[in-house]
Amino acid sequence: MTAPAPETTAQAGKKAKAARKFDWGHEIRQWAVLILAVLGIHSFLAKPFFIPSESMVPTLLVGDRLIVSKFPYGFSYLSPSIPILPPIEGRLFGRWPDRGDIIVVKSPSDGKDWIKRVIGLPGDTVQMIDGELWLNGERVPRQRETDVELDVSPNTDCMSQFRGYGADGQPVCRLPAFRETLPGGRTYLTIDMGETYLDNTPPMVVPQNGLFLLGDNRDNSSDSRVPPERSGLGIVPFENIVGRAEFTTFSLDGSTTLNPATWVGSMRGDRAFLSLRD
């Protein structure tokens, strides 16, 4: 009986190619699982956030990147990354923020994510008098601190009266800083550059389903002092909470160009992994 002829290299190659035949169904399933996993993390665990404005200076600067956890206050119809749910009152596993928490909310004025500090909880009365914060009829302690000094960059500019030069001869922005201390001991720096229309407000009682939020840069923040019809936040509904700011990851000063040589130089190394829950 004649033995079968040995398999040629060409024949082996054809068999291997047939075995590796592309399976579109398998690839689509893999991508679907990956996308669902990313959306799940983004919707229910944590998401990255970028600081686009100066409303939270000096705590947060334009160009800071940070992580926002989605679960500390529970979940609402706005929690999914893709808006698929109809408006529903309340939150699943809901918990109110603490005064002083830095949170991200869906703005009632434009539907975008805004970041501010929690000042007033349901039942609180909040008022600004001559630039000072009053809570439930009592002045929140405020102490003058050394000016905050920020390097001038494309992401950090300031008016001429606050410009100066640092010890290294580079231009800096020196901003008047005040330390506020909320009931319970939470303390943080705020910026007060002078008298503005936001320095005096009528008493505002926070409703049972709302939050009163302020930016740390008190003269440059469209927060709960400004109603949504004037492009501010107004009182923010409980359902509009997106999550809690946890820590920065990295920060760019705005000098980055398409030239890779500028990428390292634009990094603010001292702003990486700063806790936002102190």
C-alpha positions in Angstrom: 0.0 0.0 0.0 1.5 3.4 -1.0 2.0 5.9 1.8 0.4 9.3 1.3 2.6 12.0 -0.2 4.1 14.4 2.4 2.2 17.7 2.8 3.8 20.5 0.9 4.6 23.9 2.4 2.0 25.5 0.1 -0.7 23.1 1.2 0.1 23.7 4.9 0.0 27.5 4.3 -3.5 27.2 2.8 -4.8 25.2 5.7 -3.4 27.6 8.2 -4.9 30.5 6.3 -8.3 28.8 6.3 -8.0 28.2 10.0 -7.3 31.9 10.6 -10.3 33.1 8.5 -11.6 36.4 9.8 -14.7 36.0 11.9 -16.7 39.3 11.8 -19.2 38.0 14.4 -16.5 37.3 16.9 -14.8 40.7 16.4 -18.1 42.6 16.7 -18.9 40.7 20.0 -15.4 41.6 21.4 -15.8 45.2 20.5 -19.3 45.3 21.9 -18.1 43.9 25.3 -15.2 46.4 25.4 -17.5 49.4 24.6 -20.1 48.3 27.2 -17.3 47.9 29.8 -16.0 51.4 29.1 -19.5 52.9 29.2 -20.2 51.0 32.4 -17.1 52.4 34.1 -17.7 55.9 32.7 -21.4 55.8 33.8 -21.3 54.2 37.2 -17.7 54.2 38.6 -15.6 57.1 37.5 -14.9 59.5 34.6 -12.1 61.9 33.6 -12.9 65.7 33.7 -11.1 68.7 32.2 -11.1 72.2 33.8 -12.1 74.7 31.1 -12.6 77.9 33.2 -11.2 79.9 36.1 -14.2 79.6 38.3 -12.5 77.2 40.8 -9.1 79.1 41.1 -7.0 78.6 43.2 -8.2 75.0 43.9 -8.4 74.1 40.3 -6.7 75.7 37.3 -7.6 75.8 33.6 -5.9 72.8 32.1 -6.1 70.5 35.1 -7.3 67.0 34.5 -9.0 65.1 37.3 -11.0 62.0 38.2 -14.7 62.2 39.2 -16.2 59.3 41.0 -19.8 58.6 40.0 -21.1 56.4 42.9 -20.6 58.4 46.2 -24.0 60.1 45.9 -25.9 57.4 44.1 -27.2 57.4 40.5 -29.9 59.4 38.7 -31.3 59.3 35.2 -28.4 61.6 34.2 -25.7 59.1 35.3 -25.4 57.1 32.1 -22.9 58.5 29.7 -25.4 58.1 26.9 -28.7 59.9 27.7 -31.1 57.0 27.4 -33.4 57.5 30.4 -36.4 59.9 30.8 -36.3 62.4 33.7 -36.9 60.6 37.0 -37.0 62.2 40.4 -34.6 61.1 43.1 -31.4 59.0 43.0 -30.8 55.3 43.4 -28.7 54.7 46.5 -28.8 58.5 46.9 -26.7 60.3 49.5 -26.3 64.1 50.0 -22.9 65.7 49.6 -21.2 67.2 52.5 -20.6 70.9 52.7 -17.3 71.7 51.1 -17.4 68.8 48.7 -16.2 69.6 45.1 -18.8 68.1 42.8 -19.6 68.0 39.1 -23.2 68.7 38.1 -25.3 69.0 34.9 -25.9 72.6 34.5 -29.7 73.5 34.2 -28.7 76.3 31.9 -26.8 74.4 29.1 -26.8 70.7 30.1 -23.0 70.6 30.3 -20.9 69.4 33.2 -19.9 72.2 35.6 -17.7 71.9 38.7 -18.3 73.8 41.9 -18.1 73.5 45.7 -21.2 72.6 47.8 -22.1 75.4 50.2 -25.8 75.1 51.0 -27.9 71.9 51.7 -31.7 71.6 51.8 -33.2 74.0 54.3 -30.1 76.3 54.5 -30.3 80.0 53.9 -27.3 81.3 51.9 -26.4 85.0 51.3 -23.4 87.1 50.2 -22.9 90.4 52.1 -20.0 92.6 50.9 -18.2 89.6 49.4 -18.5 87.5 52.6 -20.5 84.3 52.8 -23.3 84.0 55.3 -24.9 80.7 56.2 -28.1 80.4 58.2 -27.8 83.9 59.4 -24.2 83.6 60.6 -21.0 84.9 58.9 -18.8 82.1 57.7 -15.3 82.8 59.2 -12.9 84.2 56.6 -9.2 85.1 57.0 -6.9 87.0 54.7 -4.0 84.8 53.5 -0.9 85.4 51.5 -1.6 86.2 47.9 -1.9 83.1 45.6 0.9 83.3 43.0 0.3 81.6 39.7 2.6 81.4 36.7 1.3 83.4 33.7 0.6 81.0 30.8 -1.9 80.6 28.0 -4.1 78.8 30.5 -3.5 81.3 33.3 -3.8 85.0 32.5 -4.8 87.9 34.7 -5.6 91.6 34.7 -2.6 94.0 34.7 -3.1 95.1 38.3 -2.4 91.6 39.6 0.6 90.9 37.4 4.1 90.8 38.8 7.3 88.8 38.6 8.4 85.7 40.5 11.8 85.0 42.1 13.0 83.6 38.8 12.0 86.7 36.9 9.1 85.1 35.1 5.7 86.8 35.0 3.2 85.7 37.7 -0.3 86.5 38.7 -0.8 87.4 42.4 -4.4 87.0 43.5 -5.9 88.1 46.8 -6.7 85.0 48.8 -9.1 84.4 51.7 -9.5 81.2 53.7 -13.1 80.2 54.5 -14.0 77.7 57.1 -17.5 76.1 56.9 -19.4 74.7 59.8 -17.9 71.3 60.5 -14.3 72.5 59.9 -14.0 72.2 56.1 -11.6 74.9 55.0 -10.3 76.1 51.6 -9.0 79.2 49.8 -11.1 81.6 47.8 -10.2 84.5 45.5 -11.7 87.9 46.0 -10.3 90.5 43.5 -12.7 93.3 44.3 -16.2 94.5 44.4 -18.6 92.9 41.9 -22.4 92.5 41.6 -22.0 89.0 42.9 -20.7 90.3 46.3 -24.2 91.1 47.6 -27.2 88.8 47.1 -30.6 88.4 48.8 -31.0 85.5 51.2 -31.7 82.3 49.3 -33.4 79.3 51.0 -32.2 76.0 49.5 -35.3 73.8 48.7 -35.6 70.2 49.8 -34.4 68.8 46.5 -31.6 71.4 45.8 -28.0 72.4 46.4 -26.4 75.8 46.6 -23.0 75.8 44.9 -20.2 78.4 44.7 -17.0 78.6 42.7 -13.8 79.3 44.8 -13.0 82.2 42.4 -15.9 84.4 43.8 -15.6 87.2 41.3 -15.5 84.9 38.2 -18.0 82.1 38.7 -21.5 81.8 37.3 -22.8 79.6 40.2 -25.9 79.4 42.3 -25.9 83.2 42.7 -26.8 83.4 39.0 -30.1 82.0 37.8 -30.1 79.6 34.8 -31.9 82.1 32.6 -28.8 84.3 33.0 -26.5 81.4 32.1 -25.7 80.5 35.7 -26.4 77.4 37.8 -29.1 78.7 40.2 -30.2 76.1 42.7 -29.1 72.7 41.4 -31.5 69.8 41.6 -30.3 66.7 43.5 -30.8 64.6 40.3 -28.2 66.8 38.5 -25.2 65.6 40.5 -22.7 63.8 38.2 -20.2 62.9 40.8 -17.5 63.9 43.3 -14.1 65.3 42.3 -11.4 63.0 43.8 -7.9 64.0 42.6 -6.0 65.6 39.7 -4.1 63.4 37.3 -2.1 65.9 35.4 -2.2 69.6 34.2 -1.2 71.5 31.1 -0.4 75.2 31.0 -1.8 75.7 27.5 1.6 76.1 25.7 1.3 72.7 23.9 1.6 72.8 20.1 1.8 70.1 17.4 5.6 70.1 18.1 6.2 67.1 20.4 9.1 69.1 22.0 6.5 71.3 23.7 4.6 68.5 25.3 6.9 67.9 28.3 7.4 71.6 28.9 3.7 72.3 29.1 3.2 69.9 32.0 2.6 71.3 35.5 4.4 68.6 37.5 3.4 70.1 40.8 -0.3 69.7 40.0 -0.3 65.9 39.5 -2.3 63.7 41.9 -3.5 66.4 44.2 -6.4 65.3 46.5 -9.6 67.3 46.1 -11.1 66.0 49.3 -9.0 67.7 51.9 
